[in-house]
């Protein structure tokens, strides 16, 4: 069997943008930072962000209880009703798609 190694590797544009957005928010640290679901399917990145204070929201019920901070939407987006909940609670939204 032949193994071919790629010359380069990395995240696609959408994932790269989402991860950069979270790290940028961590640097600004203007209140609590959340992601709706894991920002990407990369355990090491998600764990690193959690160490920096980023909380992962896993359910709509958790989302409805957030009244402050910033919620960052995953690179593959969410339904319009999620935006409605966040806007109703006056929560800052990043990565509006």
N, C-alpha and C positions, 0 to 999 in steps of 0.2 A: 504494500500500500504506500502511495506517495502522499506526503503531507506538504501542503503548500501554505506558506505563511504570508499573510497580507503585508504590503509595504507600510500601510497605516491602518489605524483603527480608531474608533471613537464614537461619540454619540451622534445621532442624526441632528439636523437643525432644530427641530421642535424640542427634543429632549435637552439639547445643549442650552437652548434659550430658557427652558423651564428651570434647569439646575442653576444656571447663572442668576436668574431672577431670585431664587431662594437665597443663594449666598449673598447677593447684593442687599437683600432685605435684612439678613443677619448682620451685615456690616453697619447698616443704618440703625438697626435695633430700635425702632419706634413702636414699642409695645409688643404684644404677643404676636407670634407668627405661626400660622397653621398651613398645612397642605390638606386639600380634600382628597384623601387617599394618599398612598405613597407617591411622591412626585415622579419617580421612575421606578422601574422594576430592577433595582440594583441595591441589594441589601447594604453594601458598604457605604454607599452615598447616603441612603436613608438613615443609617445608624450615625454617621458623622453629623448630619443635620440635627438629629435628635440630641446629640451631645452639645450642640450649639443652641439648644432651646427650642427648636422647631417641633411642634406637635402635629402628629398625623391624626386627622379626623376620619373616622371610618364609617360613620353613619349619618343619615339625615337628622336624626334626633340630636346627636352631638352638635351638628352644625347649627341647628335651631337654637341651641343654648349659648352660642357665642354672641357676645354683645359688644366686643371691642377687639381691636387688633387688625391684622391683615391675613386674609385667606388667599393662598396661591393655588390657582386651578391647574390641574395636571395638563400635560401637553396634549392629551387627546380630548380634552374638554369635558364639559358636563351639560346637562339639560338646562333649559331656560329657567325652570322652577328653582334650581339651586341659586342662580343669580338673584332671583326674586327674594328668596329668604335672606341672602346676604345684604341686599339693598334695604330691605325692611328693617334689618337690625343695625343699619349704618356701619357695616363692616367694610373696610377697604378691600378691594378685589384687585389682584394682580393677574396678568395673563388672560385678560378678557378676550375670548376668541370669537 
